[in-house]
Amino acid sequence: MEILLYKVLFGLLYVVLAGILLSTTVGVPGNWILVAVAILIAFVTDFARMSWTYLFICVGLAVLGEIIESLLGALVVAGRGGSRWGVLGSMLGGFLGVILAAGVYPPLGSVIFGFLGAFAGAVAGEYFKHRKADHALRIGFWSFVGRAGAIAGKLGVGCAILWILIMTTWP
């Protein structure tokens, strides 16, 4: 009976953690919250369930998620023929879109305005550089795609962290 209670409680914990993971898509640092939970579990169980190795892997994955989110959009823009101006515009526009919308339409506004900001920034940068609207709009589209890929990549990394949490703590 006691083991069943543990399984139910841990199952509920995993559902909550999956919700936190999904919140990553709207700008919440979900991967880092999962890492904090892993650290908490490690200390509470005296590292019986979550070892230092798994903690380091979780931290490394969270860092990888941040790198993916920061660079993938820019790499897609550059890979599709965008200039430095387009890459810079995409990064700044996405960042400004998230920041400016955070207080206005939380939390979904950050996602929408992050996408729109990346698109608008890339278009503005490319138009400033080349003065060709069709080229600027094409690069803006790829900035939008790159931002979506970045969010998906960070979410995938978060899934790996959640999987480690589940595999190391399941009673």
N, C-alpha and C positions, 0 to 999 in steps of 0.2 A: 504494500500500500504506500509506503514511504517513497519508494522509487518512482511510483506512478505520479505522486505529487511533484517530485523533482522534475520529471519529464514534462508535466503540464506547465510548471513555472518557467522552465527553460524554453519551452515552446512559445510561451507568451513573450518572453524576453526577445526571442528571435524575431517574432512578428514586429515588436516595437523597433528593434534594430533595423529590420528591413524598411520600415517606414522612415526611419532616420536616414537610411541610405538613399531612399527615393527623394528625400528633401535636398539632396545634393544638386538635383536638377534645377532647383529654384534658388541656388546660391547659399544654402546652409552648408557649413563645413561638415557634412555628414561623415566623410571618411575619417576625419580627425576625431569626431565623437566616437566612432567605432574603435579607434585606437585608444582613446581614453577609457572606454569600457574594457578593452583587452588589458590595459595596465591595471585597472581596478580589480579585475578578476585574478590577474597574476598575483597581486599583493594580498588579496583576501584569501586565496587558496595557497599562499606561500609557494607559489610557482609550481604547484603540483599539477595543475591543468594547463596553464599557459607558461611555457618556458621562455627564457630570455631569447632564444633563437626565434621563436614565433613572434615575440614582441618586436624584435628587430626587423623581421620580415614585414610585419604589419606597418611599422613606421616607414620602411623603405617603399612599400606599395603606396602609402599615402603621399609620400614625396613624389613618387612617379606620377600619381594622379594629378598633382599640382603642375608638374612639368608638362604633362600632356595637355592640360587645360590652358596653360600659358602659351605653349608653342605650336600646337597642332593647327590652329586657325591660321597663324602666320605662315606656317610651312605650306599649307594648301594654297594660300594666296600667292606665295612666291613660286610654288610649283606650277601654277596655272598661268604664269606670265605676268604676275603683278610686280610692280616696281617696289623699291624701298618705301616710297610714299604710300603706296597701297597697303603694304604690310603694316607700316606705322599707323596709318589711318584706321585700319581694321582693328588693331590692338587697342589704340586709344579710344576709338568709337565704342567698341565693346565694353571697355572698362568704364567709360563715362556713362554709357547707357545703363549699366548695372547700378552704378553709384547714384545717378540722378533719379532713377525709378524706385530705388529701395525704399525711400520714405514716402513715395507717392502711391504706389500700387503694390505693396508687399503681399506675398512674395512672388507672385506670378509676374508682376510688372518688371522685376529684375531680369527675368528670363526673356520676356518679349523685347524689352528695351535693350538688353544685351545683344540680341540678334539684330535688331534694327540699327543699333549703334555701330556694330561691326560692319554691317552692310553699308550704312551711310558713310562711315569713316573711310572704308576702302574705295567707295565711289568717289568721294571728295579727293582723296589722295591721288587716285589714278587720273581723275579729270584735271587736277592741278598739274600733274606731270605731263600728260599726253594731249589734253584738250579734245579727247574723243569720247563722246557719251557712250557709244556702244561698247567700247573696250572697258570703260569705267564700270558700266552696269554688269558686264560679264564677270569682272573681277569682284564686284560687290556680291554677286550670286555665289561665287566660290568662297568668299569670306563667310557668308551665311552657312554654307555647307561645312566649312572648316570648323565653325563654332559648334554646329550640331555634332560633328565628329568628336570634338574635344569634350563636350558634355557626355557623350556616349562612352568615350574612353575612360573618363574619370569615374563614371558609374560602373563600368566593367571592373576597374581596379577596386572599387568599393565592394563589389560582389565577391572578389577574391578575399578581401579582408573579412567580410561576413562569413564566408565559407570556412576560413581558418578559425574564426570564433566558434562556429558551430561544431566543427570537427574536434576541437580541443576541449570543449566544455560540455558536450552532450553527456548526460548522466548514464 
